[in-house]
Each structure stands twice: as structure tokens, then as C-alpha cells.
Amino acid sequence: MDIRELARLSGVSVATVSRALNGRPDVSASTRERIVAMAHELGYRPNQQARSLVRRRSGLLGLLWDTGYALDGARHPFLADVLIGLKTAVAGTGYHLMLVSRPPDSEGDQGYVRAARQHGLEGIVLMGVDEQSPAIRALLASGCPCLGIDLPVTGPAASYVTSDNRSGAASAVAHLHGLGHRRIATITGPLGLLPATERLAGYRYQCARSGLPDRPEYVTSGDFFLASGYAGMRRLLALPDPPTAVFVAGDEMAVGALHAAADAGRRVPADVSVIGYDDVDAATLVRPALTTVAQDRMGLAAAAVDGLVRLADAGADAGAGASGGAGPGVDGAGPPAPRLLPTRLVVRESCGPAPAD
């Protein structure tokens, strides 16, 4: 069943069928209802390639995902959940999502720009890439709508979404301080990444607000993965004046920290309290169950897709987009402001009152 046969059976022109199925106002309501009902009854489906040519839109969004800082990033539970959220969110938009691979080195700085234009991508979600790399900077400058997740990207049609990591970290420190802890340490994520730097800033802010002294030895670095959490906790517990509580900037690292405490003969939470960040599934499975700061992973993905679709639609209305030059953002007012999603503290069993000195 093609559009010509549907037009013949409906007794109208091909153009009228096209206008009716696309919701154009220059078709009467009765004619539209009759054509839509017949199309449904006969199982007619529009030819997507043909529609794309007519509309000059591909209906394709890209996902550019390169965790970069660790090859195991593909298996990190937080990122895996965000990917599922992206798939779910895109399904309700009428767009399709395509994974964008790294271009050959021979294409230089324009590799991603060429890929976007070659595939007619109407926008690209960016995750885990180095936003300062020449190829990414060229993509952002091209006017292709881009929406970063936890990436502070800027450009004529670019914005980003992230959790309110600073306030989330501050709430963790405030919780520990409220339990009587005065020696509170942190294990950070990779400080080249926005979430890690913001969580460290939130930790420092709340420590200062609580009147705790600045103790550089209480800040140790990790990489968001299990082994670095284990190593970081061992370093902290080996200090001459070890902390009684540790805010760990990621649940994977926090699980490693729990194991390090046990191997060092320290009880959690009797001897040392531990708070994580992310609220991954493992947080409820470890013993003691992990107190953590929960992020809305599905909400991050949904906000990214919503923002990107708005940018793509605005660019298409202006005659720009991935295949053209820089176009205006939402409502012609430039790209939308970065969006912060709230976090919440989930109290479980890994935190307790500060031990007596």
C-alpha cells in the first residue's frame, strides 16, 4: 500500500492525502478523518525516506559517547542507566537515535561535523567527551544542535543538563556534621569532569559553613570506579588523624571504600561513616546498605532529549540545523540556559554518630 493507491481508494489526490496525514490545515476535518481512518484500516505507513526528502529533515538524533577517562566507562551503572533513559525518551519524540562513532584521524578537526552532515543529524547528545578537544569545539561552533549531559558545552546551538552536584555534596556533608562528625574527608572523582569538580566544591562549601578546618590531607582523588575508592579509603585511614566520616563522590567508589574499611579492621558505621553519590542498584545490596545522594538518571536523559529536540525543531524552523549553519535556539532567543536537576539524600545504614575520641 503506497500513497498513490491510498489516494485512489480515497477518491482524492495524492497531495490531499499527504496534507491530511501531515495535519495540514488546508484539508477539511471530515476528509482528514476519512483518509486517516482508511490509512489505518489498510495498514498504510509513510515512506520515511521520502518524507525526509520532502521535509528536508532526517528525523535522526546522534549520540556521541566516549567516556575517555576510562575504558570501563561503558559498564558504569550510572552511565548505563542514562543510556536506557535516552532510548526511552527518544521513543516518544518521533526521532530515532544513532550512535556516532569516532571519525578517522585523517578527517582532522572536522570529523564530527562531516559525520553530522553526512547522516543529516538534526542534533547530537554529548556524553563523556572532552569538550575542549578541537573536533568537539568544531562541532559546537558549526551550529549543529548539541546537548551535553554533565558537559558544560557552549555554542550557537548548544546547552547542557546536569544534576545539582554542588548542593548534593553539601547535603551529604551536612548530614555527617549533624551526626556529630568533625573529621570529614572526601574521595573525589576525576577533577577534569564537571560532576567531580562541583561535588568537591559542595564538600568544601559545606565544611566551611559548618566551621570545619580546611584539611587538604582529607581530600583524595579517585576516578569513579571501584579500585580508586578502595585505594582512597586506605590512604585516608592510614593518616595520623584519620577521618571519622568520608563523603565518596560516586557509589562505585563508595563500595570500594566499604571493602577497604573492612580490610583495615574498621567497622562501618561504628568506626567510620560512608556516604556515596548516584544511588545505583548496588547501594542497596552492600552491607551496610549505603547512604547516598540520588541523582535522577532518567530525568537527566529526558531533559537532554527534550532540550535537544527543542533546539533541533527551532533550527529546522529557521532553515538551519545539523546540515546548515548556526541557527537560533529555542524561540529564536539563542540556546536554552543549562538545566540543573535536583538531587536527594537517601539515608540507609552506612552512617552513624561520630565515635567518641
Order of alpha helices (4+ residues) and beta strands (2+ residues): alpha-alpha-alpha-alpha-beta-alpha-beta-alpha-beta-alpha-beta-beta-alpha-beta-alpha-beta-alpha-beta-alpha-beta-beta-alpha-beta-beta
